[in-house]
Amino acid sequence: MTGCDTVSAICRHGKREAFNMVHKKRDYDLLDTFTYIGSTHDEAKRAEEAFILKLYGASSFETLDDYRYIAYKRAIGRSSLSSTFRLECLPPTSAAAKQHSYRTCLTVQEWMSNPLPPAEWAWQFQDGVLSPVETDIAVAPDTLLNMISCRCKPDGCRSMTCS
């Protein structure tokens, strides 16, 4: 859940922190979902979301989206000209965490010699290559994305130097 070859890491929350959180509180139930052979997508999603909320110290929130909004407001309130706001260090969205949970479950099941079909567990084939599904919802409404663009080319910029 905190990162390996097939599962991404969570910004500023590493393996040691997660290990200590689980073992000090003796809260193994969250992890059982990933080792159980019959775990469903919904069970994996719920376990991952609860785990990440606890990792961020936000277990009183019901969803990552609720906590992410509060964390964003706090981060913006603390930022100044001398500090930079790092969007990647916000908790993941519920939709991104869902895909993360599927990849976690797939990986653990693989380690336990119970292979699952990757295309059903947050992986997709693109041009013959297996790649992770990051989210299943749009990053922003089309109306907003259409308003945000550079002035380099009418069909959008393909340069990394554009501001």
Backbone as a chain_set.jsonl record, in Angstrom:
{"seq": "MTGCDTVSAICRHGKREAFNMVHKKRDYDLLDTFTYIGSTHDEAKRAEEAFILKLYGASSFETLDDYRYIAYKRAIGRSSLSSTFRLECLPPTSAAAKQHSYRTCLTVQEWMSNPLPPAEWAWQFQDGVLSPVETDIAVAPDTLLNMISCRCKPDGCRSMTCS", "coords": {"N": [[0.81, -1.205, 0.0], [2.088, 1.154, 0.447], [3.875, 1.543, -1.533], [5.738, -0.051, -4.083], [7.198, -2.058, -6.675], [4.96, -2.285, -8.318], [2.934, -0.806, -7.232], [2.118, 2.47, -6.481], [3.744, 4.982, -4.412], [2.811, 6.853, -1.454], [2.827, 10.232, -1.061], [5.098, 11.582, 1.216], [4.471, 9.712, 3.18], [5.696, 6.967, 4.324], [6.853, 3.513, 4.305], [7.754, 2.786, 6.893], [6.287, 4.467, 8.612], [3.666, 3.589, 8.047], [3.866, 0.891, 8.815], [4.429, 1.148, 11.564], [2.074, 2.447, 12.375], [0.088, 0.49, 11.947], [0.999, -1.687, 13.534], [1.411, -0.625, 16.143], [-1.136, 0.131, 16.882], [-2.359, -2.214, 16.63], [-4.008, -2.846, 14.488], [-4.957, -4.775, 12.36], [-7.018, -5.55, 10.739], [-7.61, -3.966, 8.511], [-5.682, -4.725, 6.701], [-6.193, -7.381, 6.212], [-8.094, -7.658, 4.215], [-6.683, -7.527, 1.822], [-5.204, -9.831, 1.786], [-7.03, -11.853, 1.78], [-8.412, -14.306, -0.247], [-10.894, -14.141, -1.57], [-11.566, -11.421, -1.725], [-13.438, -8.55, -2.658], [-13.743, -5.962, -5.185], [-14.998, -3.74, -4.049], [-14.574, -4.143, -1.294], [-11.792, -3.962, -1.163], [-11.456, -1.306, -1.974], [-12.766, 0.098, 0.125], [-11.154, -0.676, 2.327], [-8.634, 0.36, 1.611], [-9.172, 3.123, 1.505], [-9.874, 3.669, 4.172], [-7.455, 2.959, 5.387], [-5.636, 4.857, 4.284], [-6.779, 7.229, 5.225], [-6.345, 6.873, 7.983], [-3.574, 6.843, 7.963], [-3.017, 9.471, 7.328], [-3.898, 10.587, 9.634], [-6.569, 11.154, 9.836], [-8.906, 9.739, 10.466], [-11.433, 10.345, 11.317], [-12.849, 11.365, 9.258], [-15.14, 10.617, 6.586], [-14.639, 10.15, 3.865], [-11.896, 10.187, 1.531], [-12.036, 12.3, -0.238], [-13.452, 14.276, 1.178], [-11.608, 14.803, 3.266], [-9.394, 15.545, 1.751], [-10.187, 18.009, 0.685], [-10.285, 19.597, 3.007], [-7.602, 19.38, 3.799], [-6.402, 20.65, 1.642], [-7.396, 23.286, 1.926], [-6.167, 23.938, 4.378], [-3.443, 23.755, 3.673], [-3.203, 25.745, 1.717], [-3.794, 27.949, 3.286], [-1.57, 28.001, 4.946], [0.519, 28.423, 3.213], [2.993, 30.58, 1.856], [4.883, 33.261, 0.324], [7.454, 32.368, 0.713], [7.265, 29.657, 0.991], [6.359, 26.712, -0.792], [3.488, 25.326, -2.237], [2.683, 21.967, -2.439], [1.037, 20.088, -4.51], [1.023, 17.319, -4.996], [1.371, 16.229, -2.505], [-0.987, 16.272, -1.19], [-3.669, 14.261, 0.138], [-4.642, 11.376, -1.796], [-7.295, 11.415, -4.267], [-10.551, 9.916, -3.82], [-11.185, 8.39, -6.049], [-8.67, 7.919, -7.25], [-7.427, 6.546, -5.168], [-9.001, 4.29, -5.123], [-8.232, 2.914, -7.471], [-5.592, 2.487, -6.768], [-5.956, 0.788, -4.6], [-6.915, -1.472, -5.891], [-4.664, -2.244, -7.399], [-2.952, -2.801, -5.302], [-4.246, -4.996, -4.083], [-4.144, -6.846, -6.208], [-1.353, -7.183, -6.424], [-0.635, -8.239, -3.881], [-2.131, -10.599, -3.913], [-0.87, -11.872, -6.036], [1.667, -12.275, -4.902], [0.9, -14.165, -3.099], [0.568, -16.386, -4.621], [-1.823, -16.442, -6.059], [-2.848, -15.598, -8.772], [-4.477, -12.849, -10.361], [-6.582, -11.449, -12.948], [-4.972, -8.807, -14.494], [-6.208, -6.721, -15.972], [-8.642, -6.435, -14.773], [-8.039, -5.352, -12.404], [-7.139, -2.606, -12.093], [-5.276, -2.17, -14.14], [-4.384, -1.6, -17.545], [-4.3, -2.353, -21.051], [-2.355, -0.591, -23.258], [-1.496, 0.188, -26.39], [-0.359, -2.363, -26.579], [1.047, -2.552, -24.225], [1.125, -3.028, -20.751], [-0.297, -0.826, -18.489], [-0.79, 1.303, -15.592], [-4.088, 2.123, -14.391], [-4.957, 5.261, -13.565], [-7.081, 6.813, -12.6], [-10.662, 6.757, -12.723], [-12.298, 8.799, -13.307], [-12.85, 12.071, -14.68], [-10.254, 14.548, -14.513], [-11.022, 17.134, -14.193], [-13.952, 19.121, -14.891], [-14.962, 19.273, -18.344], [-15.616, 21.848, -19.249], [-14.066, 23.516, -17.625], [-11.466, 22.598, -18.225], [-11.333, 23.341, -20.897], [-11.177, 26.076, -20.689], [-8.693, 26.544, -19.664], [-5.7, 26.969, -21.083], [-2.715, 27.179, -23.077], [-1.282, 29.801, -25.122], [0.092, 29.046, -27.308], [-0.501, 27.284, -29.508], [-3.449, 26.625, -31.449], [-4.56, 24.08, -30.974], [-3.474, 23.286, -28.6], [-0.554, 23.133, -26.505], [2.533, 21.51, -27.049], [4.897, 21.657, -25.883], [7.321, 21.701, -23.312], [8.226, 24.038, -22.333], [6.391, 26.013, -22.164], [4.49, 28.456, -20.412]], "CA": [[0.0, 0.0, 0.0], [2.925, 2.348, 0.54], [4.782, 1.616, -2.669], [6.618, -1.134, -4.499], [7.366, -2.003, -8.126], [3.688, -2.237, -9.041], [1.989, 0.056, -6.518], [2.763, 3.762, -6.229], [3.918, 5.418, -3.025], [1.975, 7.963, -1.005], [3.754, 11.327, -0.766], [5.44, 11.877, 2.613], [4.007, 8.668, 4.093], [6.455, 5.802, 3.903], [6.622, 2.172, 4.84], [7.98, 2.746, 8.346], [5.136, 5.109, 9.249], [2.518, 2.69, 7.898], [4.134, -0.287, 9.643], [4.243, 1.541, 12.966], [0.663, 2.738, 12.6], [-0.662, -0.769, 12.009], [1.433, -2.545, 14.64], [1.197, 0.006, 17.447], [-2.57, 0.129, 17.185], [-2.81, -3.594, 16.413], [-5.145, -2.705, 13.583], [-4.625, -5.619, 11.215], [-8.214, -5.829, 9.953], [-7.53, -3.27, 7.228], [-4.789, -5.44, 5.802], [-6.748, -8.703, 5.916], [-8.824, -7.592, 2.956], [-5.772, -7.737, 0.705], [-4.681, -11.203, 1.81], [-8.149, -12.787, 1.613], [-8.516, -14.685, -1.663], [-12.176, -13.756, -2.142], [-11.871, -9.995, -1.557], [-14.069, -7.899, -3.803], [-13.262, -4.628, -5.5], [-15.558, -2.795, -3.083], [-13.884, -4.345, -0.015], [-10.438, -3.41, -1.31], [-11.605, 0.149, -2.018], [-13.074, 0.585, 1.48], [-9.989, -0.896, 3.192], [-7.588, 1.317, 1.222], [-9.566, 4.474, 1.895], [-9.754, 3.738, 5.634], [-6.024, 2.915, 5.697], [-5.016, 6.139, 3.945], [-7.277, 8.224, 6.178], [-5.622, 6.674, 9.239], [-2.19, 7.228, 7.725], [-2.996, 10.935, 7.386], [-4.425, 11.025, 10.924], [-7.878, 11.743, 9.543], [-9.886, 8.654, 10.471], [-12.772, 10.847, 11.644], [-13.506, 11.719, 7.994], [-15.74, 9.462, 5.926], [-14.036, 9.89, 2.555], [-10.67, 10.909, 1.21], [-12.384, 13.558, -0.896], [-13.766, 15.239, 2.239], [-10.374, 15.186, 3.941], [-8.526, 16.227, 0.771], [-10.644, 19.395, 0.615], [-9.831, 20.265, 4.239], [-6.136, 19.444, 3.733], [-6.084, 21.677, 0.653], [-7.648, 24.594, 2.543], [-5.121, 24.157, 5.383], [-2.167, 23.959, 2.985], [-3.244, 27.066, 1.085], [-3.748, 28.922, 4.374], [-0.214, 28.036, 5.504], [1.539, 28.75, 2.213], [3.378, 31.984, 1.72], [5.834, 33.427, -0.771], [8.682, 31.632, 1.014], [7.029, 28.214, 0.918], [5.603, 26.316, -1.974], [2.422, 24.349, -2.045], [2.945, 20.77, -3.242], [-0.224, 19.409, -4.784], [1.197, 15.868, -4.914], [1.391, 15.789, -1.115], [-2.354, 16.144, -0.683], [-4.13, 12.875, 0.057], [-5.212, 11.081, -3.113], [-8.758, 11.442, -4.373], [-11.158, 8.595, -3.63], [-11.099, 7.662, -7.321], [-7.29, 7.464, -7.424], [-7.179, 5.549, -4.119], [-9.692, 3.063, -5.534], [-7.353, 2.209, -8.413], [-4.429, 2.092, -5.963], [-6.355, -0.379, -3.809], [-7.006, -2.619, -6.794], [-3.3, -2.685, -7.707], [-2.428, -3.401, -4.07], [-4.857, -6.317, -3.951], [-3.583, -7.682, -7.269], [0.036, -7.484, -6.083], [-0.607, -9.146, -2.72], [-2.625, -11.904, -4.362], [0.199, -12.449, -6.855], [2.676, -12.747, -3.961], [0.352, -15.342, -2.425], [0.367, -17.389, -5.68], [-3.207, -16.43, -6.51], [-2.869, -14.546, -9.796], [-5.753, -12.291, -10.797], [-6.41, -10.783, -14.248], [-4.6, -7.404, -14.283], [-7.153, -5.785, -16.594], [-9.77, -6.26, -13.861], [-7.523, -4.809, -11.147], [-6.522, -1.283, -12.272], [-4.27, -2.137, -15.192], [-4.986, -1.602, -18.88], [-3.37, -2.495, -22.161], [-2.293, 0.556, -24.162], [-0.502, -0.097, -27.428], [0.29, -3.625, -26.271], [1.815, -2.442, -22.983], [0.299, -2.951, -19.55], [-0.039, 0.404, -17.739], [-1.77, 1.468, -14.519], [-5.227, 3.04, -14.494], [-4.743, 6.211, -12.47], [-8.39, 7.181, -12.076], [-11.727, 6.47, -13.687], [-13.113, 10.0, -13.485], [-12.11, 13.179, -15.275], [-9.522, 15.353, -13.529], [-11.802, 18.365, -14.027], [-15.005, 19.202, -15.915], [-14.494, 19.727, -19.66], [-15.746, 23.303, -19.375], [-12.898, 24.108, -16.978], [-10.272, 22.255, -18.998], [-11.352, 24.113, -22.132], [-10.824, 27.46, -20.372], [-7.288, 26.593, -19.295], [-4.833, 26.557, -22.181], [-1.67, 28.145, -23.419], [-1.583, 30.521, -26.361], [1.087, 28.626, -28.3], [-1.136, 26.707, -30.69], [-4.889, 26.492, -31.243], [-4.928, 22.749, -30.494], [-2.772, 23.006, -27.35], [0.905, 23.171, -26.538], [3.231, 20.243, -26.875], [6.224, 22.047, -25.415], [7.463, 21.754, -21.843], [8.71, 25.371, -21.97], [5.259, 26.942, -22.121], [4.054, 28.813, -19.066]], "C": [[0.849, 1.263, 0.0], [3.998, 2.39, -0.533], [5.651, 0.388, -2.846], [6.739, -1.029, -6.018], [6.058, -1.814, -8.88], [2.635, -1.342, -8.388], [2.708, 1.349, -6.155], [2.859, 4.065, -4.736], [2.96, 6.562, -2.718], [2.923, 9.054, -0.51], [3.862, 11.583, 0.742], [4.918, 10.862, 3.628], [4.63, 7.351, 3.641], [6.088, 4.524, 4.62], [6.749, 2.115, 6.364], [6.774, 3.337, 9.091], [3.913, 4.193, 9.206], [2.671, 1.456, 8.783], [3.882, 0.031, 11.114], [2.778, 1.806, 13.288], [-0.138, 1.445, 12.792], [-0.285, -1.567, 13.246], [1.247, -1.921, 16.014], [-0.266, -0.029, 17.848], [-3.173, -1.269, 17.038], [-4.057, -3.633, 15.532], [-4.859, -3.459, 12.287], [-5.814, -5.857, 10.299], [-8.177, -5.166, 8.579], [-6.708, -4.066, 6.219], [-5.324, -6.812, 5.41], [-7.471, -8.741, 4.577], [-7.921, -7.953, 1.785], [-5.198, -9.143, 0.665], [-5.776, -12.247, 1.622], [-8.373, -13.061, 0.127], [-9.817, -14.2, -2.298], [-12.527, -12.279, -2.017], [-12.44, -9.406, -2.842], [-13.434, -6.539, -4.05], [-13.744, -3.625, -4.445], [-14.87, -2.918, -1.724], [-12.474, -3.755, -0.057], [-10.482, -1.886, -1.284], [-11.846, 0.709, -0.618], [-11.868, 0.453, 2.408], [-8.883, 0.114, 2.888], [-7.93, 2.72, 1.699], [-9.437, 4.648, 3.412], [-8.281, 3.761, 6.051], [-5.368, 4.269, 5.435], [-5.494, 7.245, 4.887], [-6.555, 8.103, 7.515], [-4.17, 7.112, 9.106], [-2.025, 8.745, 7.794], [-3.513, 11.466, 8.725], [-5.809, 11.624, 10.801], [-8.987, 10.696, 9.566], [-11.29, 9.111, 10.857], [-13.533, 11.265, 10.383], [-14.052, 10.459, 7.339], [-15.093, 9.13, 4.595], [-12.745, 10.677, 2.397], [-10.974, 12.245, 0.56], [-12.72, 14.641, 0.132], [-12.492, 15.733, 2.913], [-9.442, 15.949, 3.003], [-8.891, 17.708, 0.666], [-10.149, 20.184, 1.83], [-8.308, 20.422, 4.216], [-5.687, 20.513, 2.742], [-6.261, 23.07, 1.258], [-6.572, 24.924, 3.574], [-3.785, 24.496, 4.707], [-2.11, 25.334, 2.336], [-3.15, 28.157, 2.151], [-2.36, 29.068, 4.966], [0.827, 28.506, 4.501], [1.777, 30.25, 2.162], [4.34, 32.086, 0.544], [7.103, 32.62, -0.536], [8.49, 30.114, 0.962], [6.197, 27.899, -0.321], [4.604, 25.239, -1.611], [2.7, 23.176, -2.969], [1.656, 19.964, -3.371], [-0.103, 17.9, -4.61], [1.207, 15.346, -3.486], [0.017, 15.834, -0.447], [-2.728, 14.666, -0.694], [-4.696, 12.611, -1.338], [-6.725, 11.247, -3.099], [-9.285, 10.03, -4.111], [-11.037, 7.755, -4.894], [-9.688, 7.134, -7.569], [-6.959, 6.383, -6.398], [-7.849, 4.222, -4.467], [-8.799, 2.252, -6.471], [-6.102, 1.696, -7.697], [-4.762, 0.832, -5.164], [-6.439, -1.63, -4.675], [-5.612, -3.15, -7.124], [-2.649, -3.326, -6.48], [-2.948, -4.815, -3.909], [-4.275, -7.284, -4.979], [-2.164, -8.118, -6.905], [0.124, -8.47, -4.933], [-1.086, -10.534, -3.126], [-1.581, -12.624, -5.22], [1.29, -13.021, -5.949], [2.221, -14.024, -3.261], [0.035, -16.472, -3.413], [-1.093, -17.543, -6.071], [-3.35, -15.336, -7.573], [-4.29, -14.148, -10.196], [-5.531, -11.634, -12.162], [-6.127, -9.288, -14.065], [-5.613, -6.411, -14.844], [-8.403, -5.568, -15.734], [-9.35, -5.589, -12.554], [-6.612, -3.612, -11.398], [-5.306, -1.26, -13.195], [-5.006, -2.18, -16.521], [-3.899, -1.802, -19.93], [-3.488, -1.263, -23.046], [-1.157, 0.299, -25.131], [0.313, -1.343, -27.089], [1.108, -3.635, -24.993], [0.847, -2.306, -21.816], [0.682, -1.7, -18.769], [-1.126, 0.598, -16.686], [-2.899, 2.421, -14.895], [-5.094, 3.981, -13.304], [-6.05, 6.62, -11.809], [-9.431, 6.857, -13.135], [-12.7, 7.642, -13.83], [-12.231, 11.1, -14.075], [-11.42, 14.002, -14.186], [-10.234, 16.663, -13.235], [-12.89, 18.365, -15.096], [-14.437, 19.752, -17.228], [-14.575, 21.24, -19.811], [-14.559, 24.022, -18.75], [-11.628, 23.829, -17.778], [-10.199, 23.042, -20.297], [-10.983, 25.578, -21.898], [-9.325, 27.615, -20.108], [-6.456, 26.085, -20.465], [-3.76, 27.602, -22.4], [-2.059, 28.831, -24.727], [-0.605, 30.144, -27.481], [0.444, 28.17, -29.604], [-2.629, 26.557, -30.416], [-5.291, 25.136, -30.658], [-4.162, 22.359, -29.214], [-1.277, 22.915, -27.546], [1.479, 21.791, -26.347], [4.654, 20.478, -26.36], [6.233, 22.111, -23.895], [7.905, 23.146, -21.392], [7.593, 26.4, -21.835], [4.868, 27.237, -20.675], [2.554, 28.678, -18.964]], "O": [[0.379, 2.327, -0.403], [4.93, 3.19, -0.449], [6.22, -0.14, -1.891], [6.407, 0.013, -6.585], [6.05, -1.241, -9.969], [1.556, -1.149, -8.948], [3.796, 1.313, -5.58], [2.149, 3.481, -3.917], [2.375, 7.159, -3.622], [3.739, 8.805, 0.377], [2.863, 11.771, 1.436], [4.926, 11.139, 4.827], [4.155, 6.709, 2.704], [5.153, 4.466, 5.419], [5.945, 1.471, 7.037], [6.306, 2.77, 10.078], [3.21, 4.038, 10.204], [1.713, 1.026, 9.425], [3.207, -0.721, 11.817], [2.297, 1.43, 14.357], [-0.95, 1.344, 13.712], [-1.165, -2.076, 13.94], [0.95, -2.637, 16.97], [-0.592, -0.2, 19.023], [-4.359, -1.472, 17.296], [-5.018, -4.354, 15.804], [-4.558, -2.859, 11.255], [-5.631, -6.327, 9.176], [-8.655, -5.735, 7.598], [-7.012, -4.073, 5.026], [-4.938, -7.348, 4.371], [-7.452, -9.761, 3.888], [-8.361, -8.622, 0.85], [-4.749, -9.597, -0.388], [-5.479, -13.407, 1.334], [-8.508, -12.126, -0.663], [-9.82, -13.875, -3.485], [-13.691, -11.917, -2.188], [-11.994, -9.713, -3.948], [-12.679, -6.033, -3.219], [-12.98, -2.766, -4.005], [-14.609, -1.907, -1.07], [-12.026, -3.126, 0.901], [-9.645, -1.247, -0.647], [-11.206, 1.682, -0.219], [-11.586, 1.361, 3.19], [-8.268, 0.659, 3.805], [-7.075, 3.424, 2.235], [-8.941, 5.674, 3.876], [-7.904, 4.498, 6.963], [-4.624, 4.77, 6.278], [-4.706, 8.097, 5.298], [-6.192, 9.113, 8.118], [-3.604, 7.688, 10.035], [-1.002, 9.239, 8.268], [-3.557, 12.679, 8.926], [-6.181, 12.506, 11.575], [-9.914, 10.765, 8.76], [-12.242, 8.34, 10.735], [-14.741, 11.494, 10.442], [-13.505, 9.37, 7.511], [-15.003, 7.96, 4.226], [-12.537, 11.7, 3.05], [-10.254, 13.22, 0.776], [-12.317, 15.794, -0.027], [-12.312, 16.935, 3.109], [-8.776, 16.896, 3.422], [-8.01, 18.561, 0.571], [-9.654, 21.303, 1.693], [-7.786, 21.478, 4.574], [-4.696, 21.204, 2.98], [-5.389, 23.929, 1.122], [-6.11, 26.063, 3.641], [-3.086, 25.417, 5.13], [-1.084, 26.011, 2.398], [-2.495, 29.177, 1.937], [-2.002, 30.146, 5.441], [1.908, 28.944, 4.894], [0.88, 31.059, 2.395], [4.581, 31.1, -0.153], [7.765, 32.227, -1.496], [9.47, 29.372, 0.896], [5.435, 28.732, -0.814], [4.864, 24.365, -0.783], [2.931, 23.371, -4.162], [1.25, 19.255, -2.45], [-1.037, 17.263, -4.123], [1.067, 14.142, -3.271], [-0.122, 15.476, 0.722], [-2.154, 13.894, -1.463], [-5.181, 13.535, -1.991], [-7.354, 11.22, -2.041], [-8.528, 9.061, -4.179], [-10.812, 6.547, -4.822], [-9.528, 6.012, -8.05], [-6.282, 5.408, -6.725], [-7.326, 3.155, -4.144], [-8.631, 1.047, -6.287], [-5.616, 0.602, -7.988], [-3.943, -0.082, -5.067], [-6.074, -2.721, -4.236], [-5.395, -4.362, -7.13], [-1.885, -4.283, -6.607], [-2.178, -5.734, -3.63], [-3.95, -8.422, -4.642], [-1.813, -9.288, -7.061], [0.882, -9.438, -5.003], [-0.498, -11.536, -2.719], [-1.432, -13.843, -5.134], [1.785, -14.121, -6.193], [3.04, -14.859, -2.877], [-0.688, -17.409, -3.072], [-1.547, -18.645, -6.378], [-3.909, -14.274, -7.301], [-5.174, -14.99, -10.347], [-4.396, -11.294, -12.498], [-6.972, -8.571, -13.528], [-5.847, -5.363, -14.241], [-9.142, -4.609, -15.955], [-10.188, -5.293, -11.702], [-5.457, -3.6, -10.971], [-4.416, -0.424, -13.04], [-6.106, -2.722, -16.618], [-2.735, -1.463, -19.717], [-4.572, -0.928, -23.525], [0.004, 0.205, -24.735], [1.527, -1.372, -27.288], [1.792, -4.616, -24.702], [-0.13, -1.56, -21.888], [1.849, -1.521, -18.42], [-2.249, 0.122, -16.854], [-2.695, 3.396, -15.619], [-5.116, 3.536, -12.156], [-6.113, 6.757, -10.587], [-9.103, 6.703, -14.311], [-13.783, 7.499, -14.398], [-11.005, 11.047, -13.971], [-11.937, 14.136, -13.076], [-10.071, 17.236, -12.158], [-12.758, 17.676, -16.107], [-13.539, 20.594, -17.219], [-13.704, 21.85, -20.431], [-14.094, 25.028, -19.284], [-10.81, 24.725, -17.982], [-9.105, 23.375, -20.752], [-10.523, 26.25, -22.822], [-8.761, 28.691, -20.307], [-6.505, 24.9, -20.798], [-3.879, 28.749, -21.97], [-3.054, 28.47, -25.355], [-0.499, 30.852, -28.483], [0.818, 28.634, -30.682], [-3.029, 26.379, -29.266], [-6.271, 25.057, -29.917], [-4.212, 21.2, -28.803], [-0.802, 22.646, -28.65], [0.961, 20.995, -25.563], [5.499, 19.583, -26.407], [5.255, 22.53, -23.276], [7.956, 23.412, -20.192], [7.84, 27.537, -21.433], [4.914, 26.352, -19.821], [1.981, 28.934, -17.905]]}, "num_chains": 1, "name": "protein.A"}
